[in-house]
């Protein structure tokens, strides 16, 4: 962080909208130059979220295809979900793997913490690489089964050409996994 910049002072926050999924706050700020502004942000709840890049037998990526209401389409991406209260990010990653694609991981490597549009959202997502997979199924909360899609690890770059592989977090997770695994 640039030491010359001072964070603005939060003068007031108030809830302006709330739904089952979203909590929108109005934030009144005063910057170090005395300029005042109002912003809105979606306040995160809970402990954040996880996304997991599962690698089976050092040869295949495991992805899921599921319905995304925001785009009204089926999207191909990596396992993801919220961290439950009292659960660590690593525990959530392993649970989500078992719920969504029917595998657990003996080895989970934390790759990075991501934010999505930090000017507007306060939530963070922990990205993990899952290796040494074993079959294990837990009941999840999805309304329909997630289609399991396998992808050759050596052809990881071709995944970027798939029209339904468009979620920015999945694309980023793919590149983080590629860097960690040192794939060409």
LINTA-V91370 format. One record per residue. N is the residue number from 0. SS is DSSP state (2 for helix, 1 for strand, 0 for the rest). PHI is phi in whole degrees, -180 to 180 (NA if undefined). PSI is psi as a letter, one per 40 degrees, with the letter a starting at -180 (NA if undefined). Layout:
# LINTA-V91370
N,SS,PHI,PSI  N,SS,PHI,PSI
This chain:
# LINTA-V91370
0,0,NA,h  1,0,-70,h  2,0,-69,e  3,0,-74,d  4,0,-88,h  5,0,-103,h  6,0,-62,i  7,0,-62,i  8,1,-89,h  9,1,-82,h  10,1,-85,d  11,1,-164,i  12,1,-133,i  13,1,-149,i  14,1,-74,h  15,1,-111,e  16,1,-162,i  17,1,-151,h  18,0,-133,a  19,0,-61,d  20,0,-104,d  21,0,-124,i  22,1,-131,h  23,1,-103,h  24,1,-112,i  25,1,-95,h  26,1,-121,h  27,1,-94,h  28,1,-120,i  29,1,-124,h  30,0,-83,i  31,0,-62,d  32,0,-91,e  33,0,76,e  34,0,-71,h  35,1,-113,i  36,1,-146,i  37,1,-110,h  38,1,-124,i  39,1,-121,i  40,1,-142,i  41,1,-91,h  42,0,-82,h  43,0,-74,i  44,0,-126,i  45,0,79,a  46,0,-105,e  47,0,98,a  48,1,-143,i  49,1,-129,i  50,1,-134,h  51,1,-127,h  52,1,-101,h  53,1,-86,h  54,1,-120,h  55,1,-96,h  56,0,53,f  57,0,55,f  58,0,-130,d  59,1,-133,i  60,1,-86,i  61,1,-111,h  62,1,-124,i  63,1,-124,i  64,1,-113,h  65,1,-143,i  66,1,-71,h  67,1,-120,h  68,0,-65,d  69,0,-60,d  70,0,-106,e  71,0,51,f  72,1,-153,i  73,1,-88,h  74,1,-117,i  75,1,-96,h  76,1,-166,a  77,0,-89,i  78,1,-55,h  79,1,-152,i  80,1,174,i  81,1,-80,i  82,0,-85,h  83,0,-74,i  84,0,-55,h  85,0,81,e  86,0,-105,i  87,0,-80,i  88,2,-60,d  89,2,-66,d  90,2,-64,d  91,2,-64,d  92,2,-60,d  93,2,-69,d  94,2,-64,d  95,2,-61,d  96,2,-57,d  97,2,-70,d  98,2,-72,d  99,2,-92,d  100,0,-125,e  101,0,78,f  102,1,-135,i  103,1,-110,i  104,1,-129,h  105,1,-82,d  106,1,-131,h  107,1,-122,h  108,1,-117,h  109,1,-75,h  110,1,-98,d  111,1,-176,i  112,1,-102,h  113,1,-114,i  114,1,-118,i  115,0,-116,h  116,0,50,g  117,0,-63,e  118,0,-71,e  119,0,-126,d  120,1,-120,h  121,0,-97,e  122,0,-73,i  123,1,-123,i  124,1,-127,h  125,1,-94,h  126,1,-102,h  127,1,-123,i  128,1,-103,h  129,1,-112,h  130,1,-132,i  131,1,54,f  132,1,-77,i  133,1,-141,i  134,1,-69,h  135,0,-166,h  136,0,-117,h  137,0,-118,i  138,0,-75,h  139,0,-106,a  140,0,-112,e  141,0,-71,i  142,0,-75,e  143,0,-146,i  144,0,-61,i  145,0,-84,h  146,1,-73,h  147,1,-81,h  148,1,-122,h  149,1,-99,i  150,1,-139,h  151,1,-60,h  152,2,-61,d  153,2,-70,e  154,2,-106,f  155,2,-56,d  156,2,-65,d  157,2,-69,d  158,2,-60,d  159,2,-66,e  160,2,-89,e  161,0,-76,h  162,0,-60,d  163,0,-93,e  164,0,-103,g  165,0,-127,e  166,0,-69,h  167,2,-60,d  168,2,-67,d  169,2,-68,d  170,2,-62,d  171,2,-62,d  172,2,-61,d  173,2,-61,d  174,2,-67,d  175,2,-64,d  176,2,-65,d  177,2,-59,d  178,2,-63,d  179,2,-64,d  180,2,-82,e  181,0,57,f  182,0,-85,i  183,0,-99,NA
